[in-house]
Amino acid sequence: MMAHPNGKTMNSIGFSKYGKPAQLKKMEVPYPHGFDASKNVVIKVHASSVNPVDKILLSGDLKLVFPVAEFPHVISYDVAGVVEKADSKGVFSVGQPVFARVWSDVDDDKKTPWFRGAMAEFCVARTSDVVTKPDNISFEEAASIPLAGMTAFQVLKESGLKEGNSVFISGGAGGVGTMAIQLAKHVFKAGLVVTTASKGEKMDLCKSLGADEVLDYKSESFVTAYGNDDSTKFDVCFDTTAEGLEMVKIIKEGGRIVSIAGTPTLDEIRRIGGTAWILKLFLKRKVKRKEYKAAQSMNANWTYLFLSPSHEDLSTLANHLESGVIKPVLDGVWDFHSEDSEDGWQGAFNRSFSGRAKGKCVVQISS
Ligand SMILES: NC(=O)c1ccc[n+]([C@@H]2O[C@H](COP(=O)([O-])OP(=O)(O)OC[C@H]3O[C@@H](n4cnc5c(N)ncnc54)[C@H](OP(=O)(O)O)[C@@H]3O)[C@@H](O)[C@H]2O)c1
């Protein structure tokens, strides 16, 4: 890793090689430097959150498509903090409270790769990804929003969900699901929001967020509950649990299923700029997904969506947070400075990587 010219360092959570979650370590890395100051800001990080993709990135399963440019790699894509170093164009000013979904290619100059995540005392973010934090939410709450919130919003837009429509959202208690329920009900004004969660507090949470019906997925099948009669089928299905194929049985003719879990489609990898050679290899094989074919045979539509960081979408979410239309949902907040395996930063990763979280797992870095 390129050393800071003055040797200045900062603390971070990251990994030095691909592997299991145990590879994640507290580590000292160079303070941000060497990036294009006209397009980026440095953020003093107050909080950062964990997403399932962090585990996939750490495992190396993404390395053919999105290789880590340089080790050690600082983990996490979600940040909330204050601007420490403004961009030279003056889009942001020092001290401004902001949040962002940090993307890897913050420096377009491939000769000086600057691949840094958000779980550090400071991080670099493209000005085009950074949005002012709403005053009425904490830094911890703000850090829970960008990746999961923008994914939920982009899927609902892509699905064409209209006021009064019915929507089925699988995995309602997760980071994406908790946002999707609220957006579907309160922003897109869906007429019927149905979701799946396990019994007890997760079902209660989904109802409190706006779900009209919640199915206990451990004891009931959504196909049995909604697939036997055309009148109970849905205009839109939002798949956060890799159950897109089953959703073909509950989608209306002309309806749309959008998946975010499981293996992405090649078209989608290409759209977001995945590594070119592997795309060509796969595209030659012209792989067609079974979900796509099954949906087509029912005159419905199936697509896979990968989040694209969007200033406009995060700004829209900020407005909805500010007006209280949607609320952050936190499973918990863990301490960056503690090495305790439960209360310290490792606790956030253990909880999120277990796949059992109720909303988002956030790490507080400074108060
Ligand atoms: N394509 C993209 O751009 C994109 C973006 C964000 C996320 N994702 C993917 O989307 C998926 C969801 O992400 P997330 O952040 O929401 O995950 P998450 O927060 O880790 O989801 C955990 C929650 O999902 C519930 N759950 C697990 N399996 C379920 C099932 N079969 N039915 C109903 N609920 C179930 C768990 O409840 P229980 O404890 O009751 O099981 C838990 O509450 C992940 O696979 C992630 O990688 C993709």
PDBQT file of the ligand as one rigid body, heavy atoms in Angstrom, charges set to zero:
ROOT
HETATM    1  N1  LIG A 401     -27.552  -6.816  -5.794  1.00  0.00    +0.000 N 
HETATM    2  C1  LIG A 401     -27.247  -5.845  -4.936  1.00  0.00    +0.000 C 
HETATM    3  O1  LIG A 401     -26.825  -4.739  -5.329  1.00  0.00    +0.000 OA
HETATM    4  C2  LIG A 401     -27.432  -6.099  -3.471  1.00  0.00    +0.000 A 
HETATM    5  C3  LIG A 401     -27.441  -5.023  -2.580  1.00  0.00    +0.000 A 
HETATM    6  C4  LIG A 401     -27.700  -5.286  -1.226  1.00  0.00    +0.000 A 
HETATM    7  C5  LIG A 401     -27.883  -6.597  -0.786  1.00  0.00    +0.000 A 
HETATM    8  N2  LIG A 401     -27.822  -7.606  -1.698  1.00  0.00    +0.000 N 
HETATM    9  C6  LIG A 401     -28.075  -9.003  -1.277  1.00  0.00    +0.000 C 
HETATM   10  O2  LIG A 401     -29.412  -9.046  -0.819  1.00  0.00    +0.000 OA
HETATM   11  C7  LIG A 401     -29.530  -9.991   0.232  1.00  0.00    +0.000 C 
HETATM   12  C8  LIG A 401     -30.189  -9.322   1.437  1.00  0.00    +0.000 C 
HETATM   13  O3  LIG A 401     -29.347  -8.295   1.910  1.00  0.00    +0.000 OA
HETATM   14  P1  LIG A 401     -29.596  -7.672   3.355  1.00  0.00    +0.000 P 
HETATM   15  O4  LIG A 401     -28.590  -6.624   3.582  1.00  0.00    +0.000 OA
HETATM   16  O5  LIG A 401     -31.021  -7.335   3.512  1.00  0.00    +0.000 OA
HETATM   17  O6  LIG A 401     -29.270  -8.960   4.253  1.00  0.00    +0.000 OA
HETATM   18  P2  LIG A 401     -29.384  -9.144   5.821  1.00  0.00    +0.000 P 
HETATM   19  O7  LIG A 401     -29.660  -7.840   6.477  1.00  0.00    +0.000 OA
HETATM   20  O8  LIG A 401     -28.189  -9.892   6.258  1.00  0.00    +0.000 OA
HETATM   21  O9  LIG A 401     -30.676 -10.100   5.980  1.00  0.00    +0.000 OA
HETATM   22  C9  LIG A 401     -30.839 -10.754   7.167  1.00  0.00    +0.000 C 
HETATM   23  C10 LIG A 401     -32.311 -11.021   7.393  1.00  0.00    +0.000 C 
HETATM   24  O10 LIG A 401     -32.839 -11.856   6.367  1.00  0.00    +0.000 OA
HETATM   25  C11 LIG A 401     -33.764 -12.777   6.976  1.00  0.00    +0.000 C 
HETATM   26  N3  LIG A 401     -33.872 -13.958   6.132  1.00  0.00    +0.000 N 
HETATM   27  C12 LIG A 401     -32.891 -14.792   5.747  1.00  0.00    +0.000 A 
HETATM   28  N4  LIG A 401     -33.395 -15.759   4.938  1.00  0.00    +0.000 NA
HETATM   29  C13 LIG A 401     -34.720 -15.513   4.813  1.00  0.00    +0.000 A 
HETATM   30  C14 LIG A 401     -35.785 -16.139   4.108  1.00  0.00    +0.000 A 
HETATM   31  N5  LIG A 401     -35.561 -17.213   3.352  1.00  0.00    +0.000 N 
HETATM   32  N6  LIG A 401     -37.007 -15.604   4.184  1.00  0.00    +0.000 NA
HETATM   33  C15 LIG A 401     -37.234 -14.509   4.940  1.00  0.00    +0.000 A 
HETATM   34  N7  LIG A 401     -36.277 -13.864   5.650  1.00  0.00    +0.000 NA
HETATM   35  C16 LIG A 401     -35.023 -14.367   5.582  1.00  0.00    +0.000 A 
HETATM   36  C17 LIG A 401     -33.156 -13.056   8.322  1.00  0.00    +0.000 C 
HETATM   37  O11 LIG A 401     -34.167 -13.427   9.219  1.00  0.00    +0.000 OA
HETATM   38  P3  LIG A 401     -34.113 -14.831  10.040  1.00  0.00    +0.000 P 
HETATM   39  O12 LIG A 401     -33.072 -14.671  11.081  1.00  0.00    +0.000 OA
HETATM   40  O13 LIG A 401     -35.486 -14.925  10.569  1.00  0.00    +0.000 OA
HETATM   41  O14 LIG A 401     -33.791 -15.879   9.039  1.00  0.00    +0.000 OA
HETATM   42  C18 LIG A 401     -32.566 -11.698   8.720  1.00  0.00    +0.000 C 
HETATM   43  O15 LIG A 401     -33.499 -10.916   9.457  1.00  0.00    +0.000 OA
HETATM   44  C19 LIG A 401     -28.112 -10.518   0.491  1.00  0.00    +0.000 C 
HETATM   45  O16 LIG A 401     -27.955 -11.718  -0.234  1.00  0.00    +0.000 OA
HETATM   46  C20 LIG A 401     -27.225  -9.450  -0.118  1.00  0.00    +0.000 C 
HETATM   47  O17 LIG A 401     -25.963  -9.946  -0.526  1.00  0.00    +0.000 OA
HETATM   48  C21 LIG A 401     -27.601  -7.386  -3.016  1.00  0.00    +0.000 A 
ENDROOT
TORSDOF 0
